[in-house]
């Protein structure tokens, strides 16, 4: 029996890039995507981290590849969550308190706000392991 509230997972940019570029960790993300497609869980990403994926692909592979990636992401069961002033303040607090890169603060803030599990292989998040739930991807 499914609960009324689905378990949620927040991807940081590196987790989504792992999937898109078939890097280590891609299999773990693919399983989450499959569960989300089946309606068993929710997969979320902050619009800031979505933008980070776009710029990384553009920088490394060109604009056409970046646009193609955005189309691919749009077809996945990933909810892109916009930010507001409260989420932005929370992201900034993660930057100050834990010295996270600014964009990473949005992934952490969204995970906290949604009571979700953050999915990442980025060790910058290690200081947050007592503050939010983290699903660590395989080491790169």
Backbone bond lengths (Angstrom), bond angles and torsions (degrees), N, CA, C in turn:
res aa  C-N    CA-C-N  psi(-1)  N-CA   C-N-CA  omega(-1)  CA-C   N-CA-C  phi
1 X - - - 1.451 - - 1.527 109.03 -
2 X 1.321 116.82 132.97 1.457 121.52 179.31 1.512 110.74 -83.90
3 X 1.333 114.34 143.32 1.457 118.10 176.07 1.525 108.75 -77.44
4 X 1.322 116.27 161.16 1.458 121.22 -179.35 1.529 110.52 -65.10
5 X 1.300 117.05 -30.30 1.466 121.27 -179.19 1.521 108.36 -111.70
6 X 1.318 115.93 117.57 1.454 120.65 -179.86 1.529 110.84 -73.04
7 X 1.300 115.44 146.12 1.446 120.79 174.24 1.523 107.92 -66.51
8 X 1.327 116.42 138.47 1.460 121.41 -176.36 1.515 111.44 -115.98
9 X 1.332 114.47 146.77 1.457 123.01 177.57 1.524 108.05 -128.73
10 X 1.321 116.22 135.55 1.464 122.18 177.87 1.519 108.30 -109.88
11 X 1.319 116.07 125.45 1.460 121.26 176.53 1.524 109.45 -90.14
12 X 1.326 116.47 136.30 1.455 117.99 167.17 1.528 106.59 -86.26
13 X 1.321 117.42 173.22 1.467 120.52 -177.30 1.516 111.39 -59.75
14 X 1.329 117.59 -40.53 1.460 120.07 -178.55 1.521 112.23 -63.64
15 X 1.320 117.45 -36.58 1.468 120.33 178.32 1.524 110.56 -63.83
16 X 1.333 116.87 -44.51 1.460 119.50 179.16 1.527 110.60 -67.31
17 X 1.318 116.90 -38.36 1.466 119.96 176.21 1.525 111.26 -63.81
18 X 1.327 117.42 -36.62 1.465 120.48 175.91 1.522 110.31 -56.03
19 X 1.332 116.12 -45.92 1.455 120.76 179.66 1.527 110.69 -64.76
20 X 1.318 116.75 -51.06 1.460 121.56 -174.40 1.522 113.18 -65.15
21 X 1.331 116.34 -33.32 1.466 121.08 -176.73 1.524 112.44 -101.79
22 X 1.341 115.55 6.86 1.469 122.08 179.87 1.531 112.16 52.79
23 X 1.308 114.43 45.92 1.461 120.80 177.07 1.526 108.83 -90.00
24 X 1.358 116.25 169.65 1.470 117.94 174.79 1.536 109.88 -51.05
25 X 1.292 115.97 135.52 1.463 121.49 -175.62 1.511 112.45 102.97
26 X 1.338 117.15 -16.17 1.464 120.74 -177.66 1.528 111.89 -58.85
27 X 1.330 116.89 -38.96 1.473 119.92 -179.15 1.523 111.15 -63.05
28 X 1.332 116.39 -39.78 1.465 119.65 179.37 1.533 110.93 -64.76
29 X 1.330 116.84 -41.93 1.460 120.80 179.35 1.533 109.51 -67.83
30 X 1.327 117.08 -40.92 1.470 120.67 179.17 1.530 110.88 -59.02
31 X 1.321 117.70 -38.07 1.472 120.69 177.29 1.526 111.02 -63.85
32 X 1.328 116.45 -41.86 1.466 119.72 177.58 1.527 110.93 -63.72
33 X 1.321 116.43 -41.58 1.468 120.98 179.36 1.530 109.98 -62.32
34 X 1.316 116.53 -41.55 1.468 120.87 178.52 1.527 110.42 -62.92
35 X 1.335 117.18 -42.82 1.466 120.82 178.05 1.530 110.54 -64.58
36 X 1.332 117.02 -38.99 1.467 120.42 178.56 1.525 110.41 -65.69
37 X 1.325 116.99 -40.51 1.469 120.86 178.27 1.526 111.29 -62.65
38 X 1.325 116.27 -31.35 1.469 121.43 178.65 1.530 112.21 -82.88
39 X 1.331 116.57 -2.76 1.464 120.16 179.49 1.509 114.11 78.31
40 X 1.329 117.05 17.74 1.462 121.35 -177.98 1.528 112.94 -86.93
41 X 1.317 117.26 -28.56 1.459 123.38 179.99 1.526 108.43 -142.62
42 X 1.330 115.67 171.64 1.473 121.71 171.84 1.521 107.63 -113.62
43 X 1.329 116.25 138.22 1.457 121.78 174.42 1.524 107.14 -117.24
44 X 1.324 115.62 127.89 1.461 122.60 -175.38 1.521 110.51 -124.23
45 X 1.324 116.06 156.37 1.456 122.11 169.40 1.523 107.19 -146.88
46 X 1.303 116.18 140.97 1.465 121.29 175.83 1.521 109.31 -69.43
47 X 1.315 116.64 145.40 1.461 121.42 176.41 1.532 110.22 -58.17
48 X 1.306 118.01 -29.84 1.469 121.44 178.69 1.529 109.92 -67.45
49 X 1.327 117.44 -44.36 1.463 121.10 178.99 1.527 111.21 -71.66
50 X 1.324 117.52 -33.25 1.465 122.73 173.10 1.527 109.04 -59.17
51 X 1.330 116.33 -45.05 1.457 121.32 177.62 1.520 112.19 -64.67
52 X 1.324 116.11 -34.90 1.460 120.50 177.43 1.532 110.37 -63.30
53 X 1.322 117.26 -41.73 1.469 121.36 177.04 1.533 109.19 -60.57
54 X 1.322 115.98 -44.96 1.468 121.27 -179.78 1.523 111.08 -58.26
55 X 1.331 116.61 -48.03 1.455 118.12 -176.62 1.528 112.05 -70.36
56 X 1.339 118.22 -34.59 1.473 120.33 178.37 1.532 110.40 -63.95
57 X 1.321 116.33 -44.67 1.462 119.61 179.14 1.532 109.89 -65.77
58 X 1.325 117.20 -43.57 1.468 120.75 179.47 1.533 110.12 -60.04
59 X 1.310 116.05 -47.80 1.472 121.10 -178.49 1.529 111.20 -60.93
60 X 1.336 117.18 -40.34 1.459 120.54 -174.09 1.529 114.76 -91.65
61 X 1.348 116.88 -27.44 1.464 119.15 -173.17 1.522 114.37 -128.12
62 X 1.330 116.91 -6.66 1.456 120.51 178.90 1.520 113.43 102.11
63 X 1.332 114.33 165.04 1.463 121.36 -176.17 1.519 112.70 -63.01
64 X 1.317 117.41 -42.81 1.474 119.47 -178.46 1.523 111.15 -59.98
65 X 1.324 116.71 -42.14 1.471 120.58 178.20 1.524 110.74 -64.85
66 X 1.323 116.71 -40.27 1.469 120.52 179.82 1.528 110.85 -63.70
67 X 1.326 117.05 -42.04 1.464 120.46 178.66 1.534 110.49 -65.60
68 X 1.318 116.73 -38.82 1.467 120.88 178.38 1.533 110.46 -64.24
69 X 1.326 116.49 -39.52 1.463 120.94 178.29 1.526 110.49 -63.17
70 X 1.332 117.59 -41.93 1.471 119.80 178.84 1.526 110.71 -62.03
71 X 1.322 117.24 -38.76 1.466 120.27 176.77 1.520 110.49 -63.95
72 X 1.320 116.12 -40.83 1.474 120.17 178.82 1.534 110.73 -63.81
73 X 1.320 116.45 -45.73 1.471 120.58 179.68 1.526 110.03 -59.75
74 X 1.328 116.73 -40.20 1.473 120.86 -179.14 1.523 111.72 -61.27
75 X 1.325 117.29 -24.32 1.459 121.17 179.46 1.525 113.33 -89.79
76 X 1.321 116.71 -3.47 1.462 120.89 178.67 1.525 109.80 -92.71
77 X 1.318 117.66 155.13 1.471 120.19 178.19 1.536 111.46 -80.07
78 X 1.325 114.66 57.20 1.468 122.01 178.39 1.521 107.22 -115.19
79 X 1.320 116.71 124.81 1.461 121.59 178.20 1.522 108.45 -87.85
80 X 1.334 116.51 118.83 1.460 121.72 176.43 1.524 106.82 -87.47
81 X 1.329 115.56 119.07 1.460 121.22 -173.58 1.530 110.08 -103.58
82 X 1.327 115.39 123.19 1.461 120.46 176.81 1.522 110.31 -70.14
83 X 1.291 115.96 160.13 1.455 120.40 178.05 1.523 109.75 -101.23
84 X 1.291 115.63 160.38 1.459 122.56 173.37 1.526 106.85 -136.89
85 X 1.306 116.68 -176.57 1.467 119.25 -175.06 1.530 112.21 -63.55
86 X 1.317 118.00 -37.47 1.469 119.78 -178.85 1.529 111.74 -68.90
87 X 1.326 117.18 -44.10 1.457 120.17 178.06 1.532 110.38 -65.15
88 X 1.327 116.27 -37.80 1.464 120.42 178.53 1.523 110.88 -65.42
89 X 1.321 117.60 -41.36 1.471 120.15 176.28 1.520 110.86 -62.88
90 X 1.330 117.53 -41.01 1.455 120.76 178.87 1.532 110.01 -65.00
91 X 1.327 117.47 -41.50 1.469 121.10 177.33 1.531 110.26 -61.02
92 X 1.308 116.74 -42.99 1.466 120.76 178.45 1.525 110.91 -63.08
93 X 1.329 116.69 -35.94 1.466 119.43 179.11 1.524 111.20 -66.14
94 X 1.330 117.03 -35.16 1.468 119.64 175.67 1.530 110.40 -66.64
95 X 1.314 116.51 -35.13 1.466 120.92 176.84 1.525 110.01 -61.88
96 X 1.329 116.22 -46.19 1.460 120.99 -177.26 1.526 111.35 -72.10
97 X 1.326 116.87 -49.93 1.470 120.35 -174.08 1.525 113.97 -72.07
98 X 1.332 117.05 -35.24 1.469 120.06 -172.84 1.528 113.43 -117.90
99 X 1.327 116.62 1.90 1.468 121.78 178.85 1.529 112.32 59.22
100 X 1.326 115.68 32.59 1.469 120.72 176.76 1.520 109.76 -72.34
101 X 1.322 117.36 148.80 1.464 118.40 166.97 1.537 108.17 -56.21
102 X 1.326 116.51 145.61 1.462 120.90 -172.18 1.525 112.80 -54.77
103 X 1.337 118.42 -48.39 1.469 120.48 -178.55 1.527 111.03 -61.93
104 X 1.329 117.22 -37.53 1.470 120.22 178.09 1.525 111.63 -62.07
105 X 1.315 115.94 -30.16 1.457 119.61 177.57 1.515 112.39 -59.05
106 X 1.325 117.57 -30.82 1.467 120.67 179.08 1.521 111.60 -70.58
107 X 1.329 116.89 -36.86 1.466 119.41 176.13 1.525 109.71 -64.59
108 X 1.322 116.59 -45.40 1.467 120.72 179.62 1.526 110.97 -64.14
109 X 1.318 116.66 -43.05 1.468 120.69 -179.14 1.529 110.87 -64.21
110 X 1.329 116.53 -42.37 1.463 119.50 179.29 1.522 110.81 -64.90
111 X 1.329 116.69 -40.71 1.470 119.80 177.58 1.526 110.44 -60.88
112 X 1.325 116.74 -43.94 1.467 119.34 179.81 1.522 110.52 -66.40
113 X 1.317 117.08 -46.99 1.467 121.02 -177.69 1.533 112.04 -60.94
114 X 1.319 116.88 -37.41 1.469 121.75 -177.05 1.525 112.90 -92.62
115 X 1.336 117.06 2.50 1.461 121.97 -175.13 1.538 109.16 51.79
116 X 1.317 114.22 46.49 1.462 122.06 -174.36 1.524 110.39 -110.37
117 X 1.315 114.92 169.80 1.458 122.47 174.99 1.522 108.23 -94.90
118 X 1.319 116.57 127.15 1.456 121.77 176.03 1.523 108.84 -79.36
119 X 1.323 116.75 132.45 1.467 122.16 179.43 1.520 107.79 -109.42
120 X 1.329 115.96 118.97 1.458 120.30 -175.47 1.520 110.87 -160.91
121 X 1.300 115.25 158.30 1.460 121.98 168.78 1.514 109.96 -116.35
122 X 1.330 115.74 2.94 1.458 123.19 -175.28 1.534 110.06 -82.51
123 X 1.298 116.63 114.63 1.471 121.72 -177.27 1.525 113.59 -69.66
124 X 1.342 117.56 -7.29 1.468 119.69 173.31 1.529 110.82 -59.36
125 X 1.329 116.40 -23.27 1.464 120.76 -178.39 1.534 113.35 -84.63
126 X 1.315 118.48 -5.22 1.470 121.38 -176.17 1.529 113.72 -52.93
127 X 1.336 120.03 -40.44 1.467 118.97 179.64 1.535 114.17 -63.51
128 X 1.320 117.79 -14.35 1.463 121.15 -178.09 1.520 113.61 -92.25
129 X 1.335 118.00 1.11 1.464 120.30 -171.66 1.529 113.47 -60.91
130 X 1.318 118.05 -19.84 1.465 119.91 176.33 1.527 112.02 -94.95
131 X 1.332 117.08 -9.50 1.462 121.50 -177.46 1.524 113.34 -98.52
132 X 1.325 116.53 -35.25 1.461 120.91 179.84 1.534 108.73 -137.91
133 X 1.346 115.43 158.23 1.466 119.05 176.08 1.529 108.61 -76.52
134 X 1.319 115.65 137.88 1.464 120.88 -179.91 1.525 109.26 -129.90
135 X 1.307 115.38 131.06 1.459 122.59 170.35 1.523 105.44 -101.39
136 X 1.327 115.49 108.30 1.460 120.29 -176.88 1.518 109.79 -82.56
137 X 1.318 115.67 128.29 1.451 121.51 174.05 1.514 109.21 -78.02
138 X 1.322 116.27 163.08 1.453 120.40 -179.58 1.519 109.97 -56.44
139 X 1.315 116.17 148.89 1.468 121.02 -178.88 1.518 109.86 -64.93
140 X 1.297 115.38 142.36 1.467 121.20 178.28 1.504 109.68 -84.34
